[in-house]
Amino acid sequence: MKGRNESLYFAFALAIFLFAIVLLLNLIEPTAIPVNEDQYSKIRDTHLIDALVICPTGTYWQLKQSVRIEREGGEELAKRIVLVDDLQSVAIKTWRDRGGVEIEGQETSPYWAPLFISILLGIGLWHGWSQIQQDFKGGGSPRRRLQELDNDLKAGRITEEEFKDRAERIWPEL
């Protein structure tokens, strides 16, 4: 019964970890895509701009829905846009003159995404290293233990029922 509780705790911890990853990925906001004057005019004329967002590091346009923007490398989906060159100040003045919505925003640090990915990579490397160390110490990796169980079953040292019970304790570790 102890092995089953360990498997349950492992599965529960894994579910919480994956849920935390999803939450953190949702906190990482997309960057504003630069657009030229023609693209901006098309977006503005179709009333897809929701608001002008003013941040300490600059301004960008928040869109009501994602829009495909043509770029040199192909198309890209954008939920935020920023005008290239000196057109931004003129567009902001026009937006304010027309009574457009302005929002004060707080940009997330540009270091969040690489930091988060580095942490995930570090956890993955640590897990791999711990599996190697466990294998060297004789405990064996989950795959090796399953292979040994399979060999014991084929050799007749354990029954089918024992194989299933032991394998169910190992599978969550994979």
C-alpha positions in Angstrom: 0.0 0.0 0.0 2.9 2.3 0.7 4.0 2.2 -3.0 0.6 3.2 -4.2 0.5 6.2 -1.9 3.9 7.3 -3.2 2.6 7.0 -6.7 -0.4 9.1 -5.8 1.7 11.8 -4.2 4.0 11.8 -7.2 1.1 12.2 -9.6 -0.5 14.9 -7.5 2.8 16.8 -7.3 3.2 16.5 -11.0 -0.3 17.8 -11.7 0.3 20.8 -9.4 3.6 21.5 -11.1 2.1 21.4 -14.6 -0.8 23.7 -13.4 1.8 26.2 -12.1 3.6 26.1 -15.4 0.4 26.9 -17.3 -0.3 29.8 -14.9 3.2 31.2 -15.3 3.0 30.9 -19.1 -0.2 32.9 -19.0 1.5 35.7 -17.0 4.1 36.1 -19.7 2.5 38.7 -22.0 3.1 38.8 -25.7 5.2 41.5 -27.1 3.9 44.3 -29.4 4.5 43.6 -33.1 5.8 46.5 -35.2 3.5 47.5 -38.1 3.9 50.0 -40.8 1.4 52.9 -41.5 -0.7 50.9 -44.0 -1.1 48.0 -41.7 -2.0 50.3 -38.8 -4.6 52.2 -41.0 -6.3 48.9 -42.0 -6.5 47.8 -38.4 -7.7 51.2 -37.2 -10.3 51.5 -40.0 -11.8 48.1 -39.2 -12.2 49.2 -35.5 -10.0 46.5 -34.1 -8.0 48.8 -31.8 -9.3 48.5 -28.2 -7.1 51.0 -26.4 -3.8 52.8 -26.3 -1.7 51.3 -23.5 0.9 53.7 -22.0 3.7 52.0 -20.1 6.8 53.4 -18.4 8.9 51.9 -21.3 6.7 53.1 -24.2 3.3 52.8 -25.7 1.5 50.1 -27.8 -2.0 49.5 -29.2 -4.1 46.7 -27.5 -6.3 45.0 -30.1 -9.8 43.6 -29.5 -8.8 40.4 -31.1 -5.8 38.7 -32.6 -4.9 39.9 -36.1 -2.6 38.4 -38.7 0.3 40.7 -39.5 2.4 40.2 -42.6 6.1 40.4 -41.9 9.3 39.5 -43.8 9.4 36.0 -42.2 5.8 35.3 -42.9 2.6 36.0 -41.0 2.3 36.5 -37.3 -0.6 36.7 -34.9 -0.7 39.9 -32.9 -2.8 41.0 -30.0 -0.6 44.2 -29.5 1.0 46.4 -32.1 3.4 49.3 -32.2 4.0 51.7 -35.1 7.4 51.8 -36.6 9.5 55.0 -37.2 8.2 58.4 -36.1 4.5 57.6 -36.9 3.7 56.6 -33.3 3.5 60.1 -31.9 1.2 61.3 -34.7 -1.0 58.3 -34.3 -1.2 58.9 -30.5 -2.2 62.5 -31.0 -4.9 61.5 -33.5 -6.1 58.8 -31.2 -6.4 61.3 -28.3 -8.1 63.9 -30.5 -10.7 61.3 -31.5 -11.3 60.5 -27.8 -9.8 57.0 -27.9 -9.5 54.9 -24.8 -6.1 55.1 -23.0 -5.0 52.6 -20.4 -2.0 52.9 -18.0 -0.2 49.6 -18.3 2.6 47.9 -16.5 4.9 46.0 -18.8 6.4 42.8 -17.5 10.1 42.5 -17.3 11.7 41.2 -20.5 13.7 38.8 -18.3 10.7 36.8 -17.1 10.4 34.4 -20.1 14.2 33.5 -20.3 14.3 33.2 -16.6 11.3 30.9 -16.5 12.6 28.7 -19.3 16.0 28.5 -17.6 14.4 27.3 -14.4 12.4 24.7 -16.3 15.6 23.6 -18.1 17.4 23.4 -14.8 14.7 21.3 -13.3 14.8 19.0 -16.3 18.6 18.6 -16.1 18.4 18.0 -12.4 15.8 15.3 -12.9 17.9 13.6 -15.6 21.0 13.8 -13.4 19.2 12.4 -10.4 18.0 9.5 -12.6 21.5 8.8 -13.7 22.8 8.9 -10.1 20.0 6.6 -9.0 20.9 4.2 -11.8 24.6 4.2 -10.7 23.7 3.6 -7.1 21.8 0.4 -8.1 18.3 1.6 -7.5 17.9 1.7 -11.2 15.9 4.0 -13.4 12.2 3.4 -13.9 12.8 1.9 -17.3 15.5 -0.4 -16.1 13.3 -1.6 -13.2 10.4 -2.2 -15.6 12.8 -4.2 -17.9 14.0 -6.3 -14.9 10.3 -6.9 -13.9 9.6 -8.0 -17.5 12.6 -10.4 -17.4 11.5 -11.8 -14.0 8.0 -12.4 -15.5 9.5 -14.1 -18.5 11.8 -16.3 -16.3 8.9 -17.3 -14.1 10.3 -15.7 -10.9 7.1 -13.6 -10.4 3.5 -14.0 -11.3 1.5 -11.8 -13.7 -0.3 -10.3 -10.7 3.0 -9.4 -9.0 4.2 -7.9 -12.3 1.1 -5.7 -12.6 1.3 -4.5 -9.0 5.0 -3.6 -9.1 4.7 -2.0 -12.6 1.8 0.2 -11.4 4.1 1.6 -8.7 6.9 2.3 -11.3 4.8 3.8 -14.2 4.1 7.2 -12.6 7.9 7.8 -12.3 8.3 7.7 -16.1 
